[in-house]
Amino acid sequence: MKFSTVFFGIFLMLGANGLAQQPTNHVFVSSEATSSENYTSMTFNGVWCWFSDPRAVYFEGKHKRTYAGWIDNYGDVHIGYYDHETQVIDSKVIYDNLEIDDHDNPSIVIDDDGRLLVFFNTHLQDERPLFFCKSLQPESIQEWSPVEELFLNDEEKYRTARILRHTYTNPVRLSNEKAMYLFWRGVDVKPSFSVSKNNGESWSAGEVLFQPKEEYDLKVPYTKVYSDGISKIHFTFTDGHPAKETNNKLYYMYYENGAFFKANGQKIKEVSQLPVLASELDVIFESDSIKSWNWDIAQNKNGNPVVTYVKFPQKDKHIYAYATFENNQWKSYDIIEAGGWFPKTRENTVEPSPHYSGGIVIDHEMPNTVYLSVKRNGVFEIEQWTTQNRGKSWKVQKITENSTKDNIRPFAVRGAKPGNPLQLLWLQSTNYIYFAHDTRGKTKEVDFKERFHTAVKMNLKKPSLTTSLTKENLLQFLRQVAERLLENPNHSLSKQRWNFGMWYAGIEAFYEITKEDRYTNELQNIQQYFGDTLEDVDEESTTIFDVIWSFNAKNNRKTLQQLESLQLADFEEQEASLSFASQIRAIEQFENEIASIEALKASITKEKDAFLELLNPKHIGDTLQIRALIIYSVAAGIRNGIFDKKYIDTVKSSLKQLQSELLKNQLFKKLDTETSAAVLLAGKEIYLLLNE
């Protein structure tokens, strides 16, 4: 009797729909899981949604590389790669200032010559096109064709349409047809598509693919797409957004040879008869009380579909489900309750996106494996779940564990076969309140500093660091310091003060030894958004230290005038290490503007013993920031001819000792902003001196 009651309760909870949902069991297997902060970042500032794919692809030609795309929280669209042989990470901005919205991430396909074809879109900007560009060289992201604007919605055919936006991009290539298909959300927010027979040079007029039953005005279906790349394209649709639907079914169909079919091969209609109606499709899931949302679709070795989705018995209850089609029937299993939504809901507000799950995706090369984001001990973690019986039971391997930040929206790299070390990317969330900066009145306005900030992580652990003072080891150490700074911005810093300027200078110093675009782009964005930090500041409240460290002082006439009469006495109001570092910085950055430059250099040379004495740890206790600033000052002074080169070994030894202390107990991960910046400044100078 007790068993029957429990079973009946589960039955009611899941919904009576004829497509029985069955609970699963799972066991954990051993893993080497660690905090997500110990995994390598492809970028420290990148985000994506889950309705534009592929977000990452592996391609092997001249190089072995994983390519990925994202949009950052300044609205810049990026394409990056990880080189499997050199371990180099590189990225390129292909569109500047598109829109601060995570729905705009690019999707990637690679043509037969190895060129990247990239598509992206806007979300909240009316009547904007899709965007398309190609890499000019195979397997390269350095040069791109001009970005094309694709207005693919057919305004003549759908002349009565009220909305003609282009949102989400899902390109696929079919080798049998020598064609590329592009799917997006188009006319009146319905799934639409276009075809190119010449590798994207021209496109057919867009057509509406799927039409749900319009029970209210302008339903918004959601689409997931996957192709075998040869002849077949799989689709899964919902009726609409789960926040708006009372009965949100999950549907399936596939395309092949000019027609659409149910999973069992029953023909639905020809392309010429579009759109496909909801009543004509397979139903994977339906319920009178439980809403759903599609997350991924793939095919197994027999060419049959595999689908992952989320069910919402309640807004704060997110159940991941896994559905397969075999033996002429759909079977679906509930995997696990994921822990609710992940956005950080502001106090005294209603969560505007309660159906945003951590996410569950399929490994398309091993479709019996899924990667999912589930809340463990209050934090969303990434796990790998594998089944050998179509979802009835699972073996679970943790990927992240004991993280301090949420890990969400995993994506299994397309084309990464078993044995490829990079199978998975995901977002590590520093901040996520809302999907866009412009809330369009849908929720409380988001301050610029509160916009989303996530890093794209790879399932590759960061390299081990040692105290060896080699260029390679020092570079790895400085990279981890720099990325920690960029992944954890300190918004309490005033943009007008010296410590913000030092933060900028530290990142700039790291860029100067790497020349990597992802760092210079961050610096350019800071200049763009905060470039007027000294324009309207009261001169009486601005110190000479603020001026010297400001990243835009060279472009400000008032500040340059202040520096003309700079004297040694102007540095006396700060403690010695900051004073010395600021003098060196002034000489490096403003030598031509300071009238008394020779006197300033002479006074520093005269005080060299005081500089060198401060390198002795017994005089400065455990103040890491002071030591880093002194190392920077002496090393930069040597490089600029102010100090004798005979002190090189002394300053190198000092940095090695400092690095050793910072590596002990991972202390460098706990540094404040100013100290981290000082370490980067010192590290750059020693890096340049290592060949001396």
SULZIVEN-V236037 format. One record per helix or strand of 2 or more residues. SS is the DSSP state (~ for helix, > for strand). FROM is the first residue (numbers start at 1). TO is the last residue. If there is no record, write none. Layout:
# SULZIVEN-V236037
SS	FROM	TO
SS	FROM	TO
This chain:
# SULZIVEN-V236037
~	2	14
>	21	23
>	25	28
~	36	38
>	39	43
>	56	60
>	64	71
>	77	83
>	89	95
~	102	104
>	107	110
>	116	120
>	130	135
>	148	150
>	167	174
>	179	185
~	187	189
>	191	196
>	207	208
>	210	211
>	223	227
>	232	238
>	250	256
>	259	261
>	267	270
~	271	273
>	276	277
~	278	280
>	282	285
>	291	299
>	305	314
>	317	326
>	329	337
>	360	362
>	369	376
>	379	386
>	393	398
>	406	412
>	424	431
~	448	450
>	453	461
~	471	487
~	498	514
~	517	530
~	539	541
~	544	549
~	553	555
~	557	564
~	568	571
~	576	590
~	597	606
~	608	613
~	617	619
~	624	639
~	645	670
~	673	689
